Amino acid sequence: MSNIDDAIQTLGELFIIGFNGGSASGPGPTGLELTDDTAAFLSQARIGGVILFAHNYENPGQVAELINQVQECRTELPLWIGVDHEGGKVQRFKKGFTKIPEAAAVGMIDSPKLAFELSEMMAKELRAVGINLNFAPVADIATNPKNPVIGSRAYGSTEEQVTKMVTAILRGHLVAHVQPCIKHFPGHGDTSIDSHFALPRVDTPLETLRDRELRPFVRAFKSRCSMVMSAHIICSKLDPDRPATLSSKILRDLLRKELRYSKVVISDDMEMKAITDHFGEDDAPRLAIEAGCDLLCYRSEPKARHAYQALVKALENGKLAPELVLESAARSRALKTETLLPYRPAAITDLATLVGTPENQAIVDRVLAAQKPENSR
């Protein structure tokens, strides 16, 4: 078997996909159950993982059963089962789960110890239903008050405050055996445009980036963070032409070589307009892999299928080096082997004692009570 054949067989490992429960050709059920079409794609293409959204969630028991069904599609290793569970407005699982305060509120307490306890509780609830990957914490620094996408999702407006809280949140997740994914590299805090709808550009000088934006990420890597998400933003002083997700100057030269990060890099959602409006559905996934992304995140199954086929063609016609696919798949598999084995399905009968309990709410109450007036200005 050639390297190209190996890469095509392995390609699915590079995908984290969302699904709505319908068929690939159109809308279907609500997304609360796994359809035969989606299950077939997950298993036949050997997809690396899924990301769940609010439309996949009804209650803890339902989502645990759904996740167990997804994991039945695995081959030799479990799938990544990811969710955006930052707290505040970015918490996909609500009814039945403990409501987590937004990052800005957690940052106000200025207590890494309490942030660690909160994080461990968050991760234990996620782990109970089968989630093994949380796309959190946000390591962006709220330096631009006009930022429409980060704002209160940041732990603070200074490098010191954000670094302190982010490392505490990371440690809490790792202790509870949920992989945290720090975001959005190399820093989305100084933007004034939302990358969901347009392509932001940041003209921050290199020295400021190194002294401010990059520091929370560097400390996170030293705290055993093994997954980082790229930002769909142009940092003109690093690469004036390509957003970080598609920039080898940012992901390979800065992140890998200069900062010596050797673990997994995942893209932000490849369906955001910052990517699709400027780089095309067919070329963008190839450009992301060439730039240094190991995993590609697609929020919908039809777009993921399209990107998968585009990459198969790119491998077959020589536009994409198979070694890049094999290298990225090996990184994901190594981290799975290290963190997801032995696999155990979620125990649905135990959920009532693990998720949304009074003890968990008491931790949140302590966080809220610790917000002193002088910290909340």
C-alpha atoms as one frame of an Amber mdcrd trajectory, in Angstrom:
protein
   0.000   0.000   0.000   1.346   3.428  -0.952   1.674   6.456   1.288  -1.289
   7.983  -0.552  -3.473   4.952   0.193  -2.361   5.032   3.829  -3.200   8.740
   4.049  -6.667   8.240   2.535  -7.343   5.407   4.999  -6.190   7.660   7.849
  -7.750  10.932   6.685 -10.904  10.664   8.803  -8.834  10.923  11.987  -8.250
  14.603  11.124 -11.958  15.497  11.391 -14.043  16.670  14.344 -17.595  17.001
  13.033 -21.005  18.182  14.177 -24.249  16.523  13.116 -27.916  17.440  13.228
 -29.332  13.933  13.178 -30.524  14.273   9.591 -29.103  12.792   6.422 -26.158
  14.374   4.635 -28.476  15.608   1.896 -30.850  17.666   3.987 -32.376  18.476
   7.360 -33.771  15.681   9.439 -34.589  14.970  13.060 -33.581  17.230  15.904
 -30.063  15.918  16.413 -30.855  14.147  19.674 -30.199  10.715  18.160 -27.561
   9.233  15.878 -28.934   8.282  12.458 -27.716   5.318  10.443 -26.250   7.676
   7.808 -24.145   9.555  10.348 -23.073   6.356  12.109 -21.989   4.887   8.779
 -19.922   7.970   7.939 -18.264   7.991  11.368 -17.269   4.341  11.120 -16.512
   3.963   7.398 -14.453   7.169   7.158 -12.927   6.489  10.608 -13.783  10.006
  11.739 -11.616  11.210  14.619 -14.305  12.831  16.734 -17.516  14.792  17.041
 -18.500  18.139  18.502 -21.896  18.445  20.159 -24.085  21.551  20.236 -27.285
  22.624  21.993 -29.389  20.928  19.299 -27.817  17.590  20.303 -28.772  18.066
  23.949 -32.005  17.520  25.877 -30.842  16.248  29.269 -27.825  14.432  30.783
 -29.283  10.948  30.253 -30.109  11.573  26.602 -26.701  13.030  25.748 -24.880
  10.210  27.584 -26.822   7.670  25.531 -26.066   9.601  22.333 -22.347   9.702
  23.165 -22.315   5.977  23.908 -23.881   5.401  20.469 -21.245   7.591  18.831
 -18.467   5.643  20.554 -19.887   2.396  19.166 -18.700   3.695  15.763 -15.061
   3.678  16.913 -12.405   1.391  15.493  -9.343   0.716  17.633  -9.403   4.018
  19.568 -12.265   6.069  21.064 -13.502   9.184  19.271 -12.919  12.652  20.601
 -16.277  13.818  21.982 -16.012  17.583  22.274 -18.203  20.487  23.349 -17.900
  24.229  23.975 -18.379  24.373  27.741 -16.725  27.634  28.781 -19.506  28.912
  31.046 -21.690  31.987  30.729 -23.251  32.330  27.284 -21.043  29.559  25.861
 -22.441  26.458  27.562 -24.197  24.030  25.225 -25.526  21.698  27.932 -27.848
  23.669  30.191 -30.925  21.963  31.676 -29.706  19.445  34.229 -26.114  20.659
  34.233 -24.704  23.093  36.779 -24.768  26.606  35.304 -21.178  27.846  35.090
 -20.363  31.571  35.494 -18.733  33.362  32.565 -14.940  33.633  32.509 -14.954
  37.347  33.380 -16.808  36.558  36.619 -14.348  33.777  37.476 -11.454  36.114
  36.758 -12.819  38.654  39.237 -12.317  36.309  42.198  -8.557  36.215  41.523
  -8.331  32.800  43.232  -6.587  30.036  41.273  -7.593  27.582  44.014 -11.300
  28.271  43.613 -10.972  28.370  39.810  -9.342  24.929  39.975 -12.231  23.550
  42.068 -14.774  25.016  39.648 -12.900  23.562  36.675 -12.613  20.111  38.213
 -16.356  20.114  38.900 -17.139  21.243  35.329 -14.956  18.504  33.881 -16.393
  15.807  36.158 -19.909  16.658  34.956 -18.774  16.482  31.338 -16.880  13.255
  31.908 -19.942  11.671  33.515 -21.904  11.904  30.241 -18.955  10.820  28.080
 -17.377  14.118  27.016 -13.577  13.774  26.846 -12.666  17.096  25.197 -13.715
  20.605  26.218 -12.989  23.514  23.878 -11.948  25.695  26.801 -10.462  27.658
  28.439 -10.265  30.903  26.466  -6.711  32.252  26.766  -7.472  35.473  24.901
  -6.871  38.714  26.785  -9.699  41.274  26.719  -7.518  44.152  25.557 -10.053
  45.619  23.112 -13.348  46.754  24.711 -14.954  46.796  21.244 -14.282  43.085
  20.691 -17.651  41.542  19.673 -16.718  37.865  20.085 -14.453  37.542  23.151
 -15.481  40.146  25.756 -16.667  38.417  28.931 -15.407  35.072  27.606 -11.934
  36.253  28.665 -10.718  35.877  32.256  -9.416  39.424  32.315  -7.729  42.306
  30.519  -4.147  41.645  31.642  -1.713  38.884  30.780  -1.092  38.071  34.459
  -4.773  37.642  35.334  -5.591  35.523  32.269  -2.515  33.315  32.683  -3.265
  32.662  36.350  -6.876  31.644  35.698  -6.220  29.686  32.504  -3.579  27.469
  34.102  -5.912  26.759  37.052  -8.757  25.814  34.695  -6.421  23.576  32.700
  -5.235  21.720  35.777  -8.785  21.146  36.997  -9.773  19.543  33.689  -6.684
  17.362  33.507  -7.206  16.055  37.051 -10.762  15.073  36.054  -9.544  13.355
  32.840 -11.098  15.725  30.324  -8.747  17.115  27.706  -8.828  20.951  27.665
  -8.307  22.782  24.382  -6.888  26.271  24.883  -8.037  28.928  22.408  -7.643
  30.969  20.174  -3.951  30.992  19.152  -2.156  33.395  18.791  -4.750  35.552
  20.600  -8.207  36.826  19.596  -8.572  39.444  22.329  -7.509  42.532  20.360
  -9.924  42.145  17.451 -12.921  44.356  16.656 -14.538  41.989  14.125 -16.222
  38.616  14.738 -14.532  35.863  12.680 -17.878  34.037  12.453 -18.914  36.719
   9.949 -15.726  38.317   8.555 -11.924  38.030   8.586 -10.438  40.072  11.454
  -7.036  41.707  11.100  -4.747  42.503  14.036  -1.807  44.880  13.614  -0.343
  44.348  17.093   3.473  44.662  17.084   5.484  41.450  17.486   6.979  42.497
  20.794   3.524  43.132  22.260   2.282  39.781  20.989   5.214  37.991  22.639
   4.951  39.909  25.918   1.160  39.816  26.174  -0.946  37.581  23.885   1.395
  34.585  23.747   2.210  34.308  27.448  -0.993  32.540  28.592  -0.460  29.983
  25.829   3.190  29.388  26.748   2.305  28.859  30.402  -0.559  26.554  29.390
   1.811  24.383  27.366   4.063  24.113  30.416   0.995  23.041  32.406   0.592
  19.984  30.146  -2.015  21.417  27.795  -1.974  19.087  24.783  -4.503  20.723
  22.461  -4.640  24.272  21.121  -7.173  25.878  18.758  -6.094  28.255  16.014
  -7.771  31.616  15.431  -9.259  32.715  12.116  -7.497  36.092  12.333  -4.761
  37.771  10.319  -1.856  38.927  12.480  -0.212  41.273   9.999   3.150  41.353
  11.794   3.369  37.552  11.623   1.670  36.837   8.278  -0.060  39.644   6.339
  -1.796  37.266   3.921  -3.148  34.255   5.785  -5.205  33.846   8.980  -3.500
  31.817  11.710  -5.461  28.662  10.838  -3.987  28.705   7.323  -0.568  30.187
   8.155   2.551  28.021   8.370   4.410  31.114   9.612   2.165  31.146  12.691
   1.534  27.429  13.268   4.807  25.873  12.128   7.365  28.661  12.596   5.983
  30.404  15.699   3.986  27.712  17.510   6.019  24.605  16.675   9.567  25.936
  16.248   9.807  29.053  18.403   7.435  28.008  21.209   8.352  24.294  20.873
   4.779  23.073  21.057   4.638  19.459  19.868   1.079  18.360  20.634  -2.242
  18.651  18.757  -3.420  21.750  16.865  -7.107  21.983  15.949  -8.736  24.577
  13.729 -11.583  26.774  14.846 -14.800  25.982  12.963 -13.874  25.775   9.277
 -17.386  26.913   8.308 -16.911  30.411   9.720 -17.049  33.163   7.113 -13.489
  34.295   7.898 -12.460  31.098   6.073 -15.263  30.251   3.636 -15.655  33.743
   2.156 -11.957  34.118   1.417 -10.358  30.720   0.823 -13.059  28.400  -0.540
 -14.537  25.139   0.699 -12.244  22.943  -1.406  -8.906  24.654  -0.779  -9.301
  25.691   2.882  -8.994  22.210   4.459  -5.858  21.487   2.437  -4.345  24.875
   3.315  -5.090  24.275   7.018  -3.304  20.921   7.041  -0.346  22.340   5.124
  -0.162  25.230   7.594   0.045  22.884  10.573  -3.488  22.033  11.746  -3.791
  18.416  12.872  -7.568  18.380  13.310 -10.224  20.216  11.295 -13.442  21.223
  13.033 -16.675  21.332  10.986 -19.938  22.136  12.723 -22.121  20.365  10.128
 -21.932  16.918   8.599 -22.585  17.960   4.953 -19.674  20.430   4.975 -17.443
  17.863   6.701 -18.255  15.293   4.017 -17.492  17.846   1.307 -14.129  18.709
   2.884 -13.299  15.027   3.331 -13.877  14.348  -0.377 -11.897  17.468  -1.345
  -8.936  16.172   0.662  -9.207  12.695  -0.887  -8.967  14.360  -4.313  -6.034
  16.515  -3.170  -4.179  13.395  -2.041  -4.972  11.523  -5.256  -3.869  14.344
  -7.568  -0.706  15.154  -5.642  -1.802  18.541  -4.279  -1.531  17.394  -0.646
   1.496  15.533   0.703   0.327  12.269   2.336   3.052  12.597   4.980   1.247
  15.619   6.445  -1.962  13.632   6.931  -0.115  10.686   8.473   1.837  12.974
  10.817  -1.306  14.765  12.063  -3.250  11.538  12.508  -0.357  10.105  14.514
  -0.449  13.111  16.881  -4.169  12.709  17.530  -3.880   8.959  18.030  -0.936
   9.311  20.397  -2.926  11.717  22.574  -5.963   9.417  22.480  -3.829   6.468
  23.521  -2.379   8.511  26.379  -5.650  10.004  27.661  -8.699   8.004  26.486
  -7.767   4.420  27.321  -9.127   2.255  28.755 -12.465   3.282  27.257 -15.558
   3.005  29.423 -19.065   4.002  28.279 -20.967   6.572  30.309 -22.891   4.985
  33.183 -26.323   6.514  32.748 -27.620   5.204  36.089 -24.956   7.228  37.952
 -25.729  10.621  36.419 -28.106  11.875  39.098 -25.314  11.721  41.675 -22.712
  13.365  39.412 -24.378  16.073  37.305 -26.260  19.136  38.520 -25.947  18.229
  42.191 -26.341  20.593  45.167 -22.654  20.008  45.967 -21.685  21.230  42.496
 -23.940  24.261  42.804 -22.288  25.058  46.136 -18.942  25.471  44.342 -20.536
  27.950  41.911 -22.130  29.807  44.836 -18.692  30.163  46.451 -17.286  31.595
  43.226 -20.108  34.128  42.969 -19.786  35.058  46.640 -16.045  35.633  46.205
 -16.614  38.465  43.709 -15.728  41.419  45.855 -17.088  44.850  44.918 -13.619
  46.188  44.192 -13.063  43.347  41.737 -16.304  43.885  39.839 -15.814  47.432
  38.690
